[in-house]
Amino acid sequence: MNRSERNTLVVDNLPLVGYLVSDLCSRATHLSRDDLASAGAVALVTAADAYDASTGVPFGAYARTRIVGALADELRAGDWATRSARKRIKATLAVQESLTAALGRTPAVEEIAR
């Protein structure tokens, strides 16, 4: 594919980046739309460079997978906590809420730790 064809693919599919970024930002409002849009645009260009039409896969489907992966990478890069740390935090908060309801007061750290 020549440079002109690649550029056409990128321009024609740029709205896909906007859609995926908007969808993600609507579910997680703390994210920077500009940072995600940049990561998505870079992924779109990379997808256009690597795309092989002979596989029979439509470019939009191929690009979507690459863009979603790049957005996930961007999210992970900006998060200080691992998945397991997030799981432990969520479990601790659930225990704290149930103890608060059962005790009628804020539980002590020792009570939560049990």
HUFEN-V325367 format. One line per field, one symbol per residue. ss: DSSP state (@ for helix, = for strand, . for the rest). phi: phi as a letter, one per 30 degrees, with the letter a starting at -180 (. if undefined). burial: # if it has 9 or more other ideal C-beta (glycine too) atoms within 8 Angstrom, else .. A space follows every 50 residues. Layout:
BEGIN
ss: ???
phi: ???
burial: ???
END
This chain:
BEGIN
ss: ..@@@@@@@@@@@@@@@@@@@@@@@@@.....@@@@@@@@@@@@@@@@@@ ..@@@...@@@@@@@@@@@@@@@@@@@.....@@@@@@@@@@@@@@@@@@ @@@.....@@@@@.
phi: .dddddddedddceeddeddddddddcbddddeddddddddddddddddc dbdddiddeedddedddddddddddddccdcddddddddddddddddddd dddiadddeddddd
burial: .....#..##..##.###.###.##.....#.#.###.##########.. #.......#..###.######.###..........#..#..#..##..## ......#...##..
END
